[in-house]
Structures are given as C-alpha cells and as structure tokens.
Amino acid sequence: MTGDDLAGIYRAYIACLNQQDWPALGQFVHDDVVRNARPLGLSGYRAMLEQDFRDIPDLRFNIEMLISEPPRIAARLKFDCTPVGTFLGLAVNGKRVSFCENVFYEFRDGQIRQVWSVIDKTAIEAQL
C-alpha cells in the first residue's frame, strides 16, 4: 500500500466520522483497535465517538496536516466547536473553543489498529 492509498483511506475515515456513519466505521477501524494503550475494540471505539458527538453536537474533524508513511499516518486535526458541558475536565458549557489534536495511527490490513492521541488542552484553557 502506498502513502497515497493510506491517505485516501484516512480521508474516507474522517468523512465517515463527520457524517456519523457508524455502520461504516468497521471498514476503517480494526476489531481490536487500541487507543492510547487502552484496548477498546471496535464497539468501544464507536461508543467513544458517539459520546464525543453527544458532548459536542457541532463536532467536525478537519485535517490541518497529514503525513502518510505506511503503515502509519500522522495527522493534526483542527476543531472549532461548542462542547455542551464539561470537556476534558474543563467547564466549557457551550462556549465555542478552537483546539488541535495531534494523532498517530497504525494500520493493519487497511484498518486503524493503534491510535495515539494528544489534545491541546492548554489551548482550550486559554479560551475559558
């Protein structure tokens, strides 16, 4: 698989998230996915994302930077959204905030198998 192939799969995955097309998530995410060293499995990963959209109804994933070096992807995702209550332990309570997430993915057989994610909480704190 080339870097362009993997980047295409990743962009389709981001589109799936933004459309909240949960039945299609299994096309992109491995059954045994692990996030930040925590085994979630596909069902746990989906539950996490569904909760994110409940907590942030206007959530939209925007790719700001994408580097593809198979079997890995590195991305900087940009968010401009309005969490309804507490987010990352912060009382955001409907205030619009902008922040980034730096995230690395490892793919196996064309699916996301490992995720390492760091959200810029300091950027959110500065806006509250």
Solvent accessible surface area in square Angstrom, and as a share of the most:
residue,aa,sasa,rsa
1,M,128,0.57
2,T,80,0.47
3,G,21,0.20
4,D,122,0.63
5,D,73,0.38
6,L,1,0.01
7,A,17,0.13
8,G,39,0.38
9,I,44,0.23
10,Y,0,0.00
11,R,128,0.47
12,A,44,0.34
13,Y,3,0.01
14,I,10,0.05
15,A,41,0.32
16,C,7,0.04
17,L,3,0.01
18,N,26,0.13
19,Q,129,0.58
20,Q,79,0.35
21,D,55,0.29
22,W,28,0.10
23,P,116,0.73
24,A,15,0.11
25,L,2,0.01
26,G,25,0.24
27,Q,124,0.55
28,F,25,0.10
29,V,0,0.00
30,H,31,0.14
31,D,97,0.50
32,D,82,0.43
33,V,0,0.00
34,V,21,0.12
35,R,61,0.22
36,N,68,0.35
37,A,88,0.68
38,R,161,0.59
39,P,106,0.67
40,L,28,0.14
41,G,18,0.17
42,L,43,0.21
43,S,91,0.59
44,G,23,0.22
45,Y,6,0.02
46,R,88,0.32
47,A,52,0.40
48,M,48,0.21
49,L,6,0.03
50,E,44,0.20
51,Q,77,0.34
52,D,45,0.23
53,F,14,0.06
54,R,144,0.53
55,D,49,0.25
56,I,4,0.02
57,P,84,0.53
58,D,58,0.30
59,L,16,0.08
60,R,137,0.50
61,F,19,0.08
62,N,61,0.31
63,I,46,0.23
64,E,93,0.42
65,M,101,0.45
66,L,37,0.18
67,I,98,0.50
68,S,34,0.22
69,E,129,0.58
70,P,53,0.33
71,P,64,0.40
72,R,129,0.47
73,I,2,0.01
74,A,25,0.19
75,A,8,0.07
76,R,73,0.26
77,L,1,0.01
78,K,74,0.31
79,F,7,0.03
80,D,74,0.38
81,C,1,0.00
82,T,34,0.20
83,P,1,0.01
84,V,87,0.50
85,G,23,0.22
86,T,91,0.53
87,F,27,0.11
88,L,70,0.35
89,G,66,0.64
90,L,27,0.13
91,A,69,0.53
92,V,5,0.03
93,N,99,0.51
94,G,39,0.37
95,K,92,0.39
96,R,132,0.48
97,V,1,0.00
98,S,36,0.23
99,F,7,0.03
100,C,9,0.05
101,E,17,0.08
102,N,61,0.31
103,V,2,0.01
104,F,109,0.45
105,Y,7,0.03
106,E,41,0.18
107,F,12,0.05
108,R,120,0.44
109,D,133,0.69
110,G,17,0.17
111,Q,45,0.20
112,I,0,0.00
113,R,42,0.16
114,Q,46,0.21
115,V,4,0.02
116,W,103,0.36
117,S,10,0.07
118,V,104,0.60
119,I,45,0.23
120,D,59,0.31
121,K,80,0.34
122,T,97,0.56
123,A,31,0.24
124,I,0,0.00
125,E,83,0.37
126,A,87,0.67
127,Q,61,0.27
128,L,88,0.44
